Amino acid sequence: MSKKVLVLLEGNNDLKNSCKELLSEAKNASAEIYAMAFGSNAKTLAEQSAHYGATTAFINSNADLDNYNPETYLELVNTWVKDSGAEVVLASSGSLAKDLMPRVAAGLNTGYVSDGTSIDWNDLTVTKPLYAGKCTATVEFQNSPIKFILMRPNQLSINDADTSATCDIRESNDVKTDLKTIIKNIVQNTSEKLDLTEANIIVAGGRGMKEADNFKMLDDLAGVLGATVGASRAVCDAGWVPHSMQVGQTGKTVAPNLYIACGISGAIQHLAGMSSSKVIVAINNDPEAPIFQKATYGIVGDLFEVVPKLTEEFKKVL
């Protein structure tokens, strides 16, 4: 008998890659897949989820749900978990799910784990990094009828989409109104680039960039590669770039196919956020920099000479 899995959908007009990963993972495990989505784009996301294996989607398209509020989302997720009969609830290990899912799990007195990197579906154990990636743990659920699992993005494969597939969409429009907190406004990041957690290629800068204006050099390289620009904590704290660009233990955890670290020494806090990258290229003028211990390829040299040359070479190739 296949397991029932409920997947949290996120995205605007397009389903996030991290959600496609979760749906593909559940389909590969031969699970019976349910999905759930909130807000104006909920129906679009539900339709797309069918392309990756969802057979039933619970949605609430009320525009009041466009901005996340734990009070309204909590009530709906509770209902949908019960209606689906889900044994496993999957979500991407981002800010929304990390705030919402522990609340739901606690209310249901059931198990929860975040930052997973792989799932063993035979015994439903989850592998996750600990101590800033120095080791990994295998997490077991005990006396937990429902397992809430949050997976890091870019850890799982995405199946080819079956665009002819459809799912049963079950829609509701009621939203809790007696709220203790009301979201008045959310200031969105104006960048058109992919969020760091979704990006396949990241070009990141550290204190070796020397000043904020020099990040334009990284923007140029990222533009050629179709990449997103990130940064270390030091330069975010210095105000050179917004904290939304921070990669690291206290920033965003990323796992792109390619991570280019420019002028980043490789403090453990930073390594914890990017060491799962498939290929790491480090550019630093200090041959003893810790980043070289994690790098797939290392370039010892002046980044102000190396990065422009890389940009020009990539322009020729791409």
N, C-alpha and C positions, 0 to 999 in steps of 0.2 A: 504494500500500500504506500503510495507516494506521500511525501510530507506536504503540508499546506504552508505556503510561504507568502507573507504579505510584504510588499516592497513600497517604501516611501518614494514618490516621484518628486523631482525638483527640476526647475528650468523655467525659462520664459516661453518663447514660442518653440524652442527646441529642447528636447529631453537632454539633461546633462549626461555626459559620457559615463560619469560615475554611476548613474542609475542604470544605464545600458549594461554596465559591467555586472551589477547586482542581478538584473533580470536574466542575463546570459548565464551567470553562475547557477541560479536557481533552475533554469531550464536544463543545463548540463547535468544537474543532479536529479533530473526527472521529477521535479516538484510540481505540485499544482499551484500555479502562480496567481496571486491576487495583487492588485496595485491600489494605491490611494494618492489623491492629489487635491490641492486646495487652490481656490482663487480663480480669477478670470480665465487663465490658460489651462485650467484643470482638464477640460475635455480634450484639448489638443494633446496634452501629455499622456492622457489615458489611451487615446487612439494610437500614439506612437509606442506606448508600452506593449501593445499587442504585437507589434512587429518583432519583439524580442521575447515573446512567450507568455505574456499575461493573458489570462482567459476571462478574468473579471476585474473591473476597476470600480472602486468607490470614489466618488468625487463630490465636492461642494464648490460650485462655481460662483458663489457670492463674492462680489468685489471687495467686501469688507475683509476677506481673507487674503488679499494680495500682500498685505504686510503681516508678518508673523507675530502672533500674540499667543503665548503659551496657554492662556485660559481658553481661548476658542479652539485651538488645535487639539488640546488635550482631550476635550470632550468628544470630539469627532473621532480621534484615533482610538479611544477607548471603545467607542461604538463599533468601529470597523474591525478592530481586532476580534471582538466577540462575534460579529456577523460573519466574518470569514472563517472562524474556527482555526485561525492560524496557529501553527506550532512554532514557527520562526518568523520574526519580524526583522527585515533587513533595511538598513538605511546607510547613506554615505556618511562617513565620520567627519562632518563639517559642523559649523557653528549652530545651525538650526537643529539638527538631529541630536547633537550633544546636549542641547538645552532641553529639548522636548522629550526624547526617549527615556531618560532616567526618571522623569516625572511619571510617565505612563507605566514603566516597569515597577516603580515603587508602589504605585496605586494598585497594581495587580499582584503585588507581592511575588514577583518573579525575577528571573536572572537577566543581567545586562552586562555587555562587554563592548568596549569601544576600541578603535584603532586596530582592528583585525587586519591581517595581511593574507590569511588563507583559512579555509573552512574544511574540516574533515566531516563529510556528510554521513559517514557510516556511524560515528558515535557523537556527532554534533559537538566537536571540540573546535576551538578557535585559536590560531597562533597569532600572537601580537608581540611587538617589541617592548622591552622594559629598560629602565635606567638609561634613557637617552640612546637606545639602540645598542647598548653594550651586550645585551642578551635577549633571548626570546622566551616567552612562556606559552605553554599550552593550557588554555582555560577550559575547564569542564563545568557543565551546569548540573547542579544537584537539586533534586526536589523542585524542579522548575518546569511547569507544564508548557510555558511559553518562553522562548529564548529570544531576547532582543540583542541583535548583533549589528554593530556599526563597523563598516569596512573602510579602510583608507582608499582614496581614489588611486587609479592607475596601478592597481595591484592584480587585477583580474582581466581576462581576455573578453573581448566583445564579439558576439556571434554576428554573422551576416544578417541584415534585417530582412524579414519576410514582409514586404510592404502590402501583400494581399491579405494578411491576417487581420482579424478584427476581434474585439472582446465585448463582453456584456458590460455595459456601463450603467451603474446604478447611482443615480444622482439625487442629492438632497440640497436644499437651499437654506435650511434653518441655521441660524448662528446665535450662539449665546450672547445676550445683550446686557445682562447685569454684571458688568466687568469691573474689576478693581483697578485695572490699568487700561488706558486707551492710547494707542499709537497715533500721534498727531502727524509726524512727518519722519521720513527716512531719507537721508542724503546719500544718494547712490554714487558709486565710483563712476566718473564720466569716461573712463578709458574704454575703448572699443576692443581692447585685447582680451583674450580669455583670462578668466580668473586663474591665479597661480595653481590652484588645486586641480584644475581641468587641463592645464597646458601640457602639450607633449614636448615642448622645447622651452627651456628657461635660460635666460642670460642674467646672471646675478652679479652685483657689485658690492664690494666691501670698502673698508677704509683706504685701501690702496687707490681708490678712485680720486682721493685727495680733496675734492670739492663737488658740490651738487651739480654744477654746470657740466662736469665731465660725464654725467650719466647720459648725455645726448649721444655719446659714442656708443653706449650700450643699446640705446634706442635704435641707432642706425643698424647695428648688427642684428638686433631682434627683428627689425623691419624686413631685412633680407631673408631671414630664416622663418618668418612667420611665428616668432617666439613671443613670450611674455617676459617682461623685465622684473627681476626680484632684487632683494637686497639683504644684507646682514643687519642684525639688530643695532650695531654701532652706528651705522649711517642713518637708520630710521630714528634712533634716539637723538642724533645730532640735528635732525630736521631737514636733512638733505632730500629725503623722499618720504612719502606717506607711509604710515605703519601698515597699511593694507598690502604693501609690497614685501613685508618682512617674512623671511624664511627662517625657521628654526623652532626650537622647543617652545618658545613663548610666542612664536609667530605661526606661520602656516607650514604644515607638513606636506611635502610634495614628493612625487615619484615620477617625473617625466622620463621620456625616452632619452633625452639629452639635457644635461645640466652643465652650463659653462660658467665656472666661478672665476670672476675677474677681481684680483686684488683682495681675495678673501683668505685669511690665514688658516681658517678651519677650526675655530673654537668648537668644543664639544656641543655647545648649545646650538650652533649652526648645523653641525654635522647630523644632529638628531633629527633635523627637519628635512634633510635632502639625501641622506645616505642610501635610501632605497632607489635612487635614480638608476636607470638602466646603464647609461654611459655618463661618466663624469669627466669633464675636461677642466683642468685647473691651470690658470695663468697667474704666476706670482714670481716676483724677482728674488724671493728667498727660497733657496733649494731645500731648507729644513722646515718649511711651513707644513703643519700637520695635514693640510688639505691634500697634499701629495700622497699621503698614506691611504686615502680613500679614492683617489683619482684613477680612472681608467687610463687616461692620457694626461701627462703633465708637460707644461711649457714653462721653463724657467727663463724669464725675460721681463722686459719693461712692457707692461700692458698697453701703454700709450703708443708703443710701436707695433705690438703684436695684434691688438684688436682691430685697428684700421686695416692691417694687411689681411686679416681673416675676412673682414667684411668685403674687401675687394675681391678676394679669391672666391668667396661664396657667390658673389654677384656673377662672376664668370661662369661658375658651375650651374647655378640655379636659374 
